[in-house]
Amino acid sequence: MSVEPIIGRYVTVQAGGRSYRIYFEEAGEGRPILCLHTAGAHTAQWRHLMNDAEVTASNRIIAFDMPWHSKSLPPEGAQDEEYLLTTEGYIEIILALLDALGLDAPVLAGCSMGGRIALQLAAMHPDRFSGFIAIEASDFQPAWYDIDWFHRPDAHGGEMGAALVSANISPHAPAAERWNTLWMFMQSGPGVFRGDLSFYTQDDSLIGRLGQIDTGKTPVHIIVGAYDLTCTPEDARRTADAIPGATLAVMDELGHFPMSEHPEGFRPFFLEALAKMPG
């Protein structure tokens, strides 16, 4: 039996006039890499990289649960409101966490909705980061499903969410990690996946901001899986082409949750991305 090097703690931040108690994990030392999970999931998606001794030898990998997700509880009074994630609220939480943890210009690595917000931050707050790794990220995709199905009294939103995203996992993914990835979605709280998807499928403000991104100051590297049906390689390529200087890598055998569904397949692409970021 071995004890993993991952350390989990809590930090309280203020954002949007509210107090949030946020759970975060970290491993390693050196260059800080702040990692963002996908919609409806949580920090455990990054556990394999946090346990990778080669990655953590020179990088401090930090991942956190967004409020409402897993160990980060909703704020006080949330029972009387509808959870709908917004670009502005998402950015406020991330920047507040940077301040609370004293992170000076970390690399930001986000997947899915985390990749989308990484590109928003590249356009709006590039001075707070040294580079951006946007995984399964593109300018915008409208929903091809009714997101209200994920918050109904006669259906289990977590199980429905897992059923939906199962089609976004590569057939090359190991069976155990496929199940672990789906289990994270089954754990989602009532209405949380729906609230995340509201941001992901309805906010198209990034389209007009892509031209603001200056990759000469902060590099942007986009990674996409060939088996991603939500953010296709074509979507990612369209987005990369709209950002002068952005680079793109397509993972032939991976899907929408590469760091979780197929960690060994994702590893070389993440190492390549880190090599493109400032040391």
C-alpha positions in Angstrom: 0.0 0.0 0.0 1.3 3.5 -0.8 0.1 7.0 0.1 -0.4 9.2 -2.9 1.3 12.6 -2.9 -1.9 14.5 -3.5 -2.8 16.9 -0.7 -6.4 18.3 -0.3 -7.3 21.4 1.6 -10.0 24.1 1.7 -9.8 27.8 1.1 -12.5 30.5 1.5 -12.7 33.1 -1.2 -15.0 36.1 -1.8 -16.5 36.6 -5.2 -19.6 38.4 -6.4 -20.4 39.6 -2.9 -20.6 36.0 -1.6 -18.3 33.7 0.4 -17.3 30.3 -1.1 -15.5 27.5 0.7 -13.6 25.8 -2.1 -11.9 22.4 -2.0 -8.6 22.1 -3.9 -5.9 19.5 -4.3 -2.2 19.9 -5.3 0.9 17.8 -5.9 4.4 18.7 -6.9 6.5 21.8 -6.8 7.8 24.4 -9.3 5.8 26.1 -12.1 2.1 26.3 -11.0 -0.5 24.7 -13.3 -4.1 25.5 -12.3 -6.4 22.8 -13.7 -10.2 23.1 -14.3 -12.6 20.2 -14.5 -15.4 19.7 -17.0 -19.1 20.5 -16.5 -20.8 18.3 -13.9 -17.6 16.7 -12.7 -14.8 17.5 -10.2 -11.1 17.6 -9.4 -10.7 13.8 -9.5 -10.4 14.1 -13.3 -6.9 15.3 -12.8 -5.7 12.7 -10.3 -3.5 10.7 -12.8 -1.4 13.8 -13.7 -1.1 14.6 -10.0 0.3 11.1 -9.4 2.8 11.4 -12.3 6.2 11.9 -10.8 7.7 13.2 -14.0 5.0 15.9 -14.3 5.1 16.9 -10.6 9.0 17.0 -10.4 9.0 20.5 -11.9 5.3 21.5 -11.9 2.9 22.3 -9.0 -0.4 20.8 -10.2 -3.4 22.4 -8.6 -7.0 21.5 -9.2 -10.2 22.7 -7.4 -13.9 21.8 -7.3 -16.0 24.7 -8.5 -18.8 25.7 -6.0 -21.7 23.3 -6.1 -19.3 20.5 -7.3 -18.3 17.6 -5.2 -16.5 18.8 -2.0 -17.1 22.6 -2.7 -20.5 23.2 -1.2 -23.0 25.7 -2.6 -22.8 29.2 -0.9 -25.2 30.0 1.9 -28.8 30.6 0.6 -28.3 28.6 -2.5 -31.3 26.4 -1.7 -33.5 29.3 -2.7 -32.1 30.0 -6.1 -31.4 28.4 -9.4 -27.8 27.4 -10.2 -26.8 28.8 -13.6 -23.1 29.3 -14.2 -22.1 32.5 -16.0 -18.9 33.6 -17.7 -18.6 36.5 -15.3 -19.2 34.4 -12.2 -16.8 31.7 -13.4 -14.0 34.2 -14.0 -14.5 35.8 -10.6 -14.1 32.5 -8.8 -10.9 31.7 -10.7 -9.3 35.0 -10.1 -10.3 35.0 -6.4 -8.7 31.6 -6.1 -5.5 32.9 -7.6 -5.4 35.7 -5.0 -6.2 33.3 -2.1 -3.5 30.8 -3.0 -1.0 33.5 -4.0 -0.5 32.1 -7.5 1.6 34.4 -9.6 0.9 33.9 -13.3 0.2 30.2 -13.4 -0.4 28.2 -16.5 -4.2 27.6 -16.8 -5.3 24.2 -18.1 -9.0 23.6 -18.5 -11.1 20.9 -20.2 -14.5 21.4 -21.8 -16.2 24.2 -20.0 -12.8 24.7 -18.3 -11.2 25.0 -21.7 -13.9 27.5 -22.8 -13.2 29.7 -19.8 -9.5 29.4 -20.3 -9.9 31.1 -23.7 -12.1 33.8 -22.1 -9.4 34.5 -19.6 -6.8 34.6 -22.4 -8.8 37.4 -24.0 -9.9 39.3 -20.8 -7.2 38.7 -18.2 -4.0 37.5 -19.9 -1.9 39.4 -17.4 -2.9 37.0 -14.6 -1.5 33.9 -16.4 1.6 32.8 -18.2 -0.1 30.5 -20.7 -3.3 28.6 -21.6 -3.9 24.9 -22.3 -7.4 24.7 -23.6 -8.6 21.1 -23.8 -11.7 20.1 -25.8 -12.3 23.8 -26.2 -13.8 25.9 -28.9 -15.6 29.2 -29.4 -19.1 27.9 -29.1 -21.4 25.0 -29.7 -25.2 25.2 -29.3 -26.8 22.4 -27.3 -28.0 19.4 -29.4 -30.1 18.2 -26.4 -32.6 19.7 -24.0 -30.6 20.6 -20.9 -33.8 20.8 -18.8 -33.8 17.0 -18.7 -30.9 17.1 -16.3 -33.0 18.6 -13.5 -36.4 16.9 -13.2 -38.2 15.3 -10.2 -38.9 12.2 -12.2 -35.3 11.6 -13.5 -31.9 11.1 -12.0 -29.9 14.0 -13.4 -26.5 12.4 -12.6 -27.4 9.1 -14.4 -28.8 11.0 -17.3 -25.7 13.1 -17.5 -23.5 10.0 -17.5 -25.6 8.5 -20.2 -25.2 11.6 -22.4 -21.4 11.9 -21.9 -20.8 8.2 -22.4 -21.0 8.8 -26.2 -18.1 11.3 -25.8 -15.7 8.8 -24.5 -13.3 7.1 -26.9 -13.8 3.4 -27.5 -10.0 3.1 -26.9 -10.4 4.2 -23.3 -9.7 1.5 -20.7 -12.9 0.1 -19.2 -12.0 1.0 -15.7 -11.3 4.6 -16.5 -14.4 4.9 -18.6 -16.5 3.8 -15.6 -14.6 6.1 -13.2 -15.2 9.0 -15.6 -19.0 8.2 -15.8 -19.2 7.8 -12.0 -18.0 11.4 -11.5 -21.0 12.6 -13.5 -23.4 10.3 -11.5 -22.2 12.1 -8.4 -23.3 15.5 -9.7 -25.7 17.4 -7.4 -29.3 18.3 -8.5 -29.3 20.8 -11.3 -25.5 21.2 -11.3 -24.8 19.7 -14.7 -27.7 21.6 -16.1 -26.4 24.9 -14.6 -22.9 24.3 -16.1 -24.3 23.5 -19.5 -26.3 26.7 -19.4 -22.9 28.5 -19.5 -21.4 26.1 -22.1 -24.3 26.1 -24.6 -25.8 29.5 -24.3 -23.0 32.0 -23.8 -21.5 32.8 -27.2 -19.5 35.9 -26.0 -16.2 34.3 -26.7 -16.6 34.4 -30.5 -16.2 38.2 -30.5 -13.3 38.1 -28.1 -11.0 35.6 -29.9 -9.3 38.5 -31.8 -8.3 40.0 -28.4 -6.0 37.1 -27.5 -2.3 37.9 -27.9 -0.4 34.7 -28.1 2.8 36.7 -28.2 2.4 37.5 -24.6 0.6 34.3 -23.4 0.7 31.2 -25.6 -2.5 29.3 -26.3 -2.4 25.6 -27.1 -5.6 23.8 -27.9 -6.0 20.0 -27.6 -8.9 18.0 -28.9 -9.9 14.4 -29.1 -11.0 12.8 -32.4 -13.8 11.0 -30.6 -15.3 14.2 -29.1 -18.8 14.8 -30.4 -19.4 17.9 -28.4 -16.3 19.8 -29.3 -15.1 18.2 -32.6 -11.7 18.6 -34.1 -13.3 20.9 -36.7 -14.7 23.1 -33.9 -11.3 23.3 -32.2 -9.5 23.9 -35.5 -11.9 26.8 -36.4 -11.2 28.3 -33.0 -7.4 27.9 -33.3 -7.5 29.5 -36.7 -9.2 32.6 -35.3 -6.5 33.1 -32.7 -3.3 34.3 -34.4 -0.4 32.2 -33.1 -2.5 29.5 -31.4 -1.4 25.9 -31.8 -3.5 22.8 -32.0 -3.1 19.1 -31.4 -5.6 16.4 -32.3 -5.6 13.2 -30.2 -6.5 10.4 -32.6 -7.7 7.9 -30.0 -9.2 10.1 -27.3 -12.5 11.7 -26.5 -13.9 14.6 -24.5 -12.4 13.7 -21.1 -8.8 12.7 -22.0 -7.1 13.2 -18.7 -9.7 11.0 -17.0 -10.9 8.5 -19.6 -7.4 7.6 -21.0 -4.7 9.0 -18.9 -1.8 7.2 -20.6 -3.0 8.3 -24.0 -3.4 11.9 -22.8 0.0 12.1 -21.1 2.2 12.8 -24.1 -0.1 15.5 -25.4 -0.1 17.2 -22.0 3.7 17.0 -21.8 3.8 18.6 -25.2 1.5 21.3 -24.1 3.6 22.0 -21.0 6.7 22.3 -23.2 5.0 25.1 -25.1 4.3 27.1 -21.9 6.8 29.5 -20.2 9.1 27.6 -17.7 
